[in-house]
């Protein structure tokens, strides 16, 4: 089972447990939410937001984990819209390799 398939299975269970439909809008809105959480964690990590009583280690760990949330939601959003991310990275970025 691929990573994206595993994420899809987890995401389906998440929606079922919380009782909401993962409609097309949800994928984009959830990605935006996760980018916002990454931004908040970055601000804490760089000393520009309240620490909320967290230790430096907890702040760093949260900052690192938010990258995973953003990546996973991006992969799910791409899957929902049948986007072949490796192919698009090749077309958009890797075409500039020397």
C-alpha positions, 0 to 999 in steps of 0.5 A: 500500500502506498503512502497516499493510500495509507493517508487516505485510509486514515483520513476516511476514518478521521471523517467518520469518527468526527462525523463530517463529509470529506467533500472537495472543499474540505481538502483545500480548507484542511490544507489551509488550516494545517498551513496556518498551524505550521505558521503558528508553530514557526512563530513560536519556534522563532520567538515571535509568538507566545509559548503557551507554557511549552518547552523549547523541545515541545515547540521544536517538535510541534514545528517539525510535526506541522510539516508532516500535517501540511505534506499529508494534507497536500498529498490527500488534496492532490489525490482527490483531484487526480494530480500526479505530484511526481510528474508535476514536480518534474514538469514544474521544477526539475526541468530546470536541473542542469 
